[in-house]
Amino acid sequence: MKALFDTPILRDYLYGKEEVRREIARYETPMISAITLTELLLEVKGDEAELVDGFLRSFQIVPVSEEVAREAAALELRHGVDTASALHWAAARTEDAMFVTRNKTAFPAYDPGVRFVGQVSREP
């Protein structure tokens, strides 16, 4: 099974949250969007950068293609999510992957392609 993880989920993993480690391990094909790759590479410095880059290489990276951009625009119009969130969600949808997030306020709970893990918070 494939799953695309949004940026806060990966941050939680890097902070050692066991619930997230178990969640990532559930999927044969773990994926992240190119946006998550960029965001996380910009957040780390020094010795951490090499470790985080190695971790991120274990994920399939989904580029922001025209298909993803068009799907994101449709999701943003239909559900009112912000552009970055819509791009992550669209990346999962175009890959027929589960979208794993902790943001229960931005995404519809009734969507069978969205799985919520952890809690929404600013701090890990």
C-alpha angles and dihedrals in degrees: 000000000000127000133178115210123208123227099264090054090055091047088053090052091051089050089055102252105168095205090061094046089056092047094053091047090058093072130075093205113036112190140184132189121249085248092061090047090054095044094051096044089054092051099057129073139186120350092357091062094068093047094047092046090053090050092049091051088066089070129077106243116224111207123219096253128173088263091054092046093051092047090048091053090051092048092048092051094045100042105021096235119152119263097256092049091046091052092053092047092046091050089058094045095050089053094047087239132142110257109226117199141145094216103106093168098059102044131055115257090211094063108104089205093063123078122188121214127176126347134301110253140140094229125053 
